[in-house]
Amino acid sequence: MTAMDDLLDWLLKIIAVVGKVAWGFARQRPWAVAVALFGLARAFGVMIQSGQRGVLFRWGRVVKELEPGFHWLVPLIHGVKVTPVRSITLDLPVQKVLTADGLVYDVSVNVVYHVENATKALTLVEHFGAGCRIAVSILVTDVLRVRDQAHLADRVTLDRELTARVQAWVDRWGLAIEQAGFTSIAPNKGVLRTTQLGEKTEERARMLQTLIDGGLDIESALVMIGTEHPPMAKTSRRYHVRSRRMVQTLGGVGWRKRAGKST
């Protein structure tokens, strides 16, 4: 008993000396002590902020989800991954989509989502944000490629279908879609130019045929409907070449129209 008492007294003296030295050091350098305590707390704990959720791992295995606040950890044994659970807005860059009637549209999409299951979001996909971007781009193409120009005006139906498809896709990652919709669906410039050119050609062909049926010759009818090209002398070779091309083009369209009506 005497040996044990002596050992206990010796340990108490060591603790008293260490405590006295530490107290003196803390009084002289309070900031250094604060930094040391903060580092110790960081090594043995983690702080989860509001709007975030953490997932606790023990030896690499999921243990539980952590709510906002300070949580103690055992170094080398525990690990924590943190993810935001607040709403995230995703604006996709403009992408080109081919519809069922062969037209190309420039489409932009907006998606708002949040993490509903932090464990799935942090373990079943490497980067759920990048995965969500890729998934939405694929599903936008799937929604529009089976529709033609007449169905693109029904934005409510399109937004509803897009939301349902995106939610079904990202549900496996623990994400919840709050809103998904098309912000713009506009014809591509090349398609718009081609469409307008076709409509203008048909209109000019109808006007040409009306003037010819009224008794005018082709050249006079062409003068009446006008041209978008700058004028040139009738004696020039370019004038005659252009006139023959316009007669062949517009006259051919008018002939096809009459043939279609007669049949």
Buried (B, 14 or more C-beta within 10 A) or exposed (E): EEEEEEEEEEEEEEEEEEEEEEEEEBEEEEEEBEEEEEEEEEEEBBBBEEEBBBBBBEEEEEBEBBEBEEBEBEEEEBBBBBBBBEEBEBEBEEBEBBBEEEBBBBBBBBBBBBBBBBBBBBBEBEEBBEBBBEBBBEBBBEBBEEBEBEBBEEEEEBBEBBBBBBBEBBBEBBBBBEEBBBEEBEBBEEBBEBEEEEEEEBEBBBBBBBBBEEEBEBEEBBEEBEEEEEEEEEEEEEEEEBBEEBBEEBBEBBEEBEEEEEE
